[in-house]
Amino acid sequence: MLYEFRVSCPVPPEAAKTFPVLRAVSIAGQTVFYGVVLDQAHLFGLMGRFRRCRLPLAEMQPLATRPP
């Protein structure tokens, strides 16, 4: 399933490379990551990685369509 992860601050490109399965896009001072999440374990793993990288995850949601 396709997911969107919204981080409430700009994420430097080097830090975004920590998430190779996600595409990062800067939007209005935030960074939005898009990507396919395979299952619940994968989702929790990604959430843990955001936390370990100290990236403030403001929102996370499944998407019905492809991102812009």
C-alpha positions in Angstrom: 0.0 0.0 0.0 1.2 3.5 -0.8 1.9 5.7 2.2 2.7 9.4 2.9 4.9 10.4 5.8 5.0 14.1 6.6 7.9 15.5 8.6 7.4 18.9 10.1 10.8 20.3 9.1 13.1 20.3 6.1 15.2 17.1 5.8 18.6 17.4 4.3 19.2 15.2 1.2 21.8 13.1 3.0 19.3 12.3 5.8 16.6 11.5 3.3 18.9 8.8 1.9 18.3 6.9 5.2 15.0 5.9 3.6 15.9 4.3 0.3 12.5 2.9 -0.3 10.8 6.3 0.1 10.8 9.3 -2.2 11.3 12.7 -0.4 9.7 15.9 -1.6 10.0 19.4 0.1 6.7 21.2 0.5 6.2 24.5 2.3 9.0 24.0 4.9 8.1 20.3 5.4 9.4 17.1 3.9 7.0 14.6 2.6 8.1 11.0 2.0 6.1 8.7 -0.3 6.5 5.0 -0.8 5.1 1.5 -0.7 4.7 -0.1 2.7 4.6 -3.9 2.4 3.1 -4.8 5.7 2.7 -3.8 9.4 6.2 -4.8 10.3 7.6 -2.6 7.5 5.4 0.3 8.6 6.6 0.0 12.2 10.2 -0.3 11.0 9.9 2.9 9.0 8.3 4.7 12.0 11.2 3.6 14.2 13.7 4.9 11.7 12.1 8.3 11.7 12.2 8.3 15.5 15.9 7.2 15.6 16.8 9.9 13.1 15.0 12.4 15.3 12.7 13.5 12.5 9.4 14.8 13.8 6.8 12.7 12.1 3.8 15.0 12.0 1.4 12.9 9.9 1.3 9.5 8.3 -1.5 8.1 6.1 -2.2 5.6 3.4 -2.9 7.1 0.0 -5.5 5.9 -2.5 -3.6 7.4 -5.5 -0.1 8.1 -6.7 1.6 11.2 -5.1 2.3 14.3 -7.3 
